[in-house]
């Protein structure tokens, strides 16, 4: 049977500190607000991806409703020309596909800008604030459901964290040049 080593004979753990920059200065430690904001942006990107099945389901329902309304309207008007359902479904499929690609691109942009923001890039913070303003303003013109309002709320929450005083100090600190 082996015995446990004496704790005093074990090597001590290294001291944890911020990594050094080339000229010997210490890299700034990220404030908690910046880290929480980063994860809020990642959650917003995940919500965007969750939108894809909702768009697919809603798109097919809306296509069926539009076809039913057009058929009913044609009967009431006495029109002999009706929409070809295959053409309508193809057009709706193209629109749905474009929307899904746009949603994936927006989610990827959220992640990329959030990573740049986490690294302390002020320009990424400005872009994320701009995205928040656009989504908040557009929510007044578009029929926004629970999903849209949760996206706006999450974006506003992440933006408010990015402009807290400790976060402002983090973004104001000089960074080494040449990094993206």
N, C-alpha and C positions, 0 to 999 in steps of 0.2 A: 504494500500500500504506500502511495506517495503522500507526502505532506505538502501543504500549501506553502509557497515561498513567503518569506518575511516581507511585509509591505514596505519596510524601510529600505529594502534592497532593490526594489523596482525603480526603473527610471521615472522621472517626473514627466508629466505631460507638457508639451511645448506651450508657450504662451500664445494665445490667439490674439491677433491684431490685424488691422487693415493692411492690405498689401502695399508694398512700396512702389512709388512711381520712379521712373528712371533717375530723377535727380535727387532721390533720397527722401522726398516728402512722402507722407502717408496719404493713401487714397481716402477720400471721404467715406464715412460709413453712411449707408442709406438710411434715411429716417423711416420710421414705421409707417408713416402716412404714404410715402412713395411706394413701399412694398404692398400695402393694402390696395392702393390705387392700381398698381400693376395687376394684382389678382382680380380686381373688379373688371378691368379691361379684358382679361382672359375669360372671365365669366360672360362678359358681353359677347365675345367672339363665339363662345360655346352656345349661347342663346341664338346667335345668328345661324349657326349650323343646325340647330334644332328646328329652325324655321323651314328648312327645305321640305321635310315630309308634310308640314302644314300647307305649304304652297302647292305641293303636288295634289293633295287631297282637295283643297279649296278650288284649285284650277279646274279639276274635272267636274266638280259640282257646279261651278259657275258656267262651264261650257254646256252642261246638260240643261241648266236653267235657261240659258240664252237661246238654245235651240228650241226648247219648249215654248218660250215666249214668242219667238219668231214664227213658229208654226201656228200658234193661236192667233197672232196678229194677222198672219196671211189669210187665215180662214175668215176672220172678221172683216178684213178689207176686201176679200174676194180675189186676192192675188192668186195667179196660177203658178207663179215662180216662187220656189222655196229654196232656202239655203241648202247646199249639199252638206250633210253632216260630216262627211269625211274631210272636206276642205276646212270646215270650221274646227274640227278636232285637230287637224294638222297645224293650223294657225295657232290654236291655243297651246298646243304642245311646244311649238317654237318659242312662244312668249314665255311659257313656264320654264323652258330650258334656259333662256336668257336670264330670267330672274334668278334661277338657282345658281348659275355661274356668277352673277353679280353678288349674290349673298355670300358665296364662298370667297370671292375676291375681297369683299368688305371684312369678312372675318379674318382673312389673312392680313389685311391692312391693320386691323385692330391689334393683332398679335405683334406684327413687326414694329409698329409705332410704340406699343407698350414696352417692348424690349429696349428700344432706343431711349424711351423715357426712363426706364429703370436704370439704364447706364448713365443717366444724368444729362441727356441731350435736351436742351431747352427747346430747340426747334420741333422735336417730336411732341413735346408737351403742348406747344402752340397748335400743332396739327390736330391733336386729340381734343383740345378745347374747341377748335373749329368744327370738328365732327359733331361734338356735343351740341353746339349752338345750332348747326344745320338740322340735326335730328329733333331738337326741342322745338324749333320754329316750324319745321314741316309737320310736326304732330298736331299743330293747330289747324292746318289746312287739309290734312288727310284724316279719314275716318279711322281713328286710332283705337285699337282694341286693347285688351289686357296685355297682350304681348308687346305691342308698341310702347305702351306706357311703362312697362317694366324695363324695356331697353333704355328709354329716356331717363327713367329714375336711376338706373345703374350707371349710365354715363354721367349724369349730374353728380352722383355720389363720388365717382372716380375723379371727376374734374375738381370738385370741392377739396378733395384730399390733396390733389396736385398743387393747389394754390395756398395751402396752409403755410404759416410762417416758417416752420422747420423745412418743409419741402422747398419753399422759395430759396432758403439759404443753401440747400443742397444744389439746386439748379444754378445758383449764382456763382458757385465755386468754379474756379478755372479748371478746365479739363485739358489733358494732353491733346495737342492738335494732330490732325491726320487720321483720327478715328471716325468711323461712320456712326 
